[in-house]
Amino acid sequence: MTISFEGQVAIVTGAGGGLGRCHALELARRGARVVVNDLGGAMDGTGGSSEAAEAVVAEIKAAGGEAIANGGSVSDRVGAKSMVDDAMNAWGRVDILINNAGILRDKSFAKMELDDFEMVMDVHLMGAVNCTHFVWPIMREQNYGRILMTTSPTGLYGNFGQTNYGAAKLAQVGFMHSLKIEGAKNNVHTNTIAPVAATRMTEDLIPEEAQKNLGPELVTPAAMFLVSEGAPNGVIMQAQGGTYSIACIVENAGVELGVDADADDVAANYEQIADLTGAKPRGMLQLSSM
């Protein structure tokens, strides 16, 4: 099976470099028309320039594809709407949204300013929310859409000095879990990718020797599958250096202690309560059809 995006329109945020650039180039190579969004700021979110997005557009056009650049900030509602408007004005539809834009403001929690915590949440979480908000009615109306969130091992498992980043990244997973339910009846699938890649954002976090085998282009195959017509719905796929795996929340059978159990009973049975032998993924019930 060959995945094709012929006739489709994609928006990739933070696509001026790293993972986003690789995603945008591959979408275009497989036939999609692409809105290349990038604020062009520094790694901490300051500054801005359209040069990075324009350079990727030039690459796509040089290879015979169609693309336009957008310099809006995902954390700003006007900026998020602008990229969707650009897609609709140019091509009349939006089939794919890859929420990839992100920044880092790393410090231990004891030293972190709340402004730095809030800024990272605004870009990663609210950036994904803003962009998804503006494509959602379009995708529902056309009864087709593929949305990809970008989480991180930090979001799934934690990392020193990244409480803000980890909180924002896991929040995207929670966002996905409800979107997958709400979008299913209109064939709008939402998935999440958890990449490990050597990019500008990770150059100080990944040892130089390891970076050689962690190119961002090695994550893109998973991203392409997760935004394809045959994509699953509500999956977290990890991708690094040519290895792909699924991460998920599991639940064990539990221990029935009775309605009269107190904290001492929980403590006495904790080892059994915490035994994950036989634990399985559990999907949330759809409680509303609103």
N, C-alpha and C positions, 0 to 999 in steps of 0.2 A: 504494500500500500504506500503510495506517495502522497504526502500531505501537501495540499495546494491551498493557497489563499487568493486565487484568481477571482477578481470581482469584489473582493472584500476591502474594507477600509480599517486601518489600525491606528491607534494612538499609543505611543510609547513615551512615558514620562521619564525625565532624567536620561535622555537618549543621546546626549552629546559625547558620551564616552563610556568606557567600561561595559557592564552588562547591557545597559539600555541600547548602546550603539550596536552591539552584536545582535540583539533581538531585532532592532529596526532593520539592519542590513539583511538578515535572514528572512524576515517577513517580506521585504521587498523582493528578494531573490526568488521567493516562492509565489510572487504575483500580487501581493497586497500593495495598496497605496497607503502611504504612511505619513502621519503627522509626527514629526520628530520634535518633541518638546524638550527644552532644556533651558533653565534659567541662566546657566553659564556662570554660576557663582563659585566661591571657594568651597572647600569641603565642609566648613562650618555654616554654610548658607549665606555668607555675606557676599556683597557685590553681585554683578550680573553682566552677561554679554551674550549676544546671539551667535557669536562666531562658532562655538562648538556645534550647535544644532545645524547651522548653515553648512558646516564642513561635512556632516553626515549626509545631509540632503544632497550635496554635491557628489558624494560617493555613490549614493543610490542612483542619481541621474546618470552618472558616468557609466554605470552598469546597465542602463536602459530602463530603470524603474521610475516610479512616480513618487514624489515626496514633497512636503512643504515643511518649513520650520516654524516653530512657535516658541516664544521666549517667556511665556507666562509662568508665574509661580503657582505650584499646586496648592500651596498653603493659603492662597488668596482666592476667594470664590470667583472674582472677576477673571483672574488668570486661568483658573480651571475651566470656566465656561468658555473662555476664548479659544482654547484648543479644540473643544467640541464644536463650537461655532465654525472654526476654520475647516474642520473635517466636513461638516454638513454643507457649508457654502461651496466647498471645492468638489465634493463627491456625493453629497446627498444621503449619506448613511454612516453609521459606525458599527462595525462588527466585533472589533477587538479593542480592549483596553488593557494595557500592561502598566500597572502601578509600580514603577521602579524607582522613582525619584527619592533621594534620601540625603541626609547630612549626618555628620557626627559631631558631638560635643562631649567628648569623653572626660570624665573625672570620677573619682570615688564619690559615693553618695554623700559622705561627710563634707566634701569640699565643693559639691555641685551647687551652683546658683539655680534657683527655681526658674529663672528666665531661660537658662540652658535646657532644663528639663522640658519646659513648655514649648520651646522652639522645635526640639526634636519630635515631640508629639504632634505639633502642628504640621510639620512636613510629612512625616511618615504616616501617621494615622489620619489626621484631618485632610492631608493631601489626597490620600486614597479615597476617603469619604467624599470629598468635594468632586473629584473627577468622576467617581462612580455615580454620584447623585445626578450629574448632568448627562451621562450616557444612559442611565437606567430607563427613563421613559422611551427613549429612542429604540433601545434593544427590545423592550417589552412590546412596543408597537409593531416592530418588524418580526416579532417572534423568533429572534435569534440574537445571541450575544455570547461572547466569551470574555471573561474578566479574570485577570491574574494579579494576585497580591504577591508581594515579595516579603517574606519573613527572613529569619536568620537563625543559625544555631544559638545565638545569644538570646533571641526571643523564646526559643524552645527549651533551652537548657541553662541559660544564664552565662554571664562573663563579668569578671571584675572590671569596675570602672564604666559599665555601660547600663546602669539602671534605667536611664531615660530611653536609650535605644532598644533595650530588651523589652521594656513595657510597651513601647510603640509597635514593635515587631510582633509581639504575641497578640496585641490588640487587633492587628489585621487578621489574624487567624480567627478570632472570635467574630469579627465582622463577616468573614467568609462563611462561617458556619450557619449564620442566619440568612445571608444572601442566597446560599445554595437552595434553601427551602423556599424562599419567596420567589426566586427566579425560575424554578423548575418548570412550572406550568407554561411559561413562555419561552422555553428552550434557551434560557439564559443561565449558563454554567459559570460558577466562580470557583477557582482553584488557587492554590498558593504554592509558590516555589521557595525553597530554602537553600540558597546557593552558598557555596564556599568558593571564592574566586579571588585571584590577585588583580585588584583594581586600585584606583587612586584612594578609595576609602579604606582599603585593607592593607596598604603597603607597610604601615607601621605595626600591624597586628600579626601578619603572617611572615615567618622567617623567609629570608631571600631565597634559600635553596628550595623551599617548598613551593614558592611562587611559580617556579618554572613549569610545574605540572598542574597549575591551577588557573589556566587562562580562562577569561570570561566566556570565550567561545565554546568552552566545554560544558557550560550551563545551558546555553541556548537551545540545544536539542530538546531538553525537558520542557522549556518554556514554549517551544513551538507545538509540542504535543498537547500541552495543557490549554492552549488557545485554539486548537484545531476543532473541526466539526465533530470528530470522534472523541473529544475530550471527556473524561469523567466529570463528576460534579462534587466539589467539596473535598478534594484531595490535597494533602501536603506532600509534595515531592522534593526530596533532598537531592542535590546534584553537586558533584565536585570531582574534578579530574577524571571524568569518564565513568564515574560510579553513580548510580541512581538508586534511590531507596525511598520508601514511604515512611513518614512519621505520622503518628496518630495518638489520640487520647484513648487510653484503654480503661476498663473498669473490671474489677474482680467480682466474684459472687457475693462477697460480703459475709458478715457474721451476724446472725440473729441473736441479739442480747435481750430483747424484750423491752416493753415500754417502761419498765421500772428500772432499767439500767442507769447507773450513775457514772461519774467520771472514773471512779476506781475500777468499775467493770471494764470500761473502755481501755484503761491502762493495763489491766490484767490480760486482756485479750488482744492487745495491740499487734503482737507478732503475727497472729492469725489474720487480723484485719488487714495487715499490710502485705500479706502473702499474695503476690501477683501471678502465682501459678494458674494457668488457664484463663488469665485475663483476656478480654476481647474488646475490640472497638465497639462503641455503642453510639448509634445515631440518635439525635434528639427528635422527639416527637413533634410533629407540626401541630401546634396548638391553635393556630388561627389561619383562616384563609383570606384575611383582609388584604 
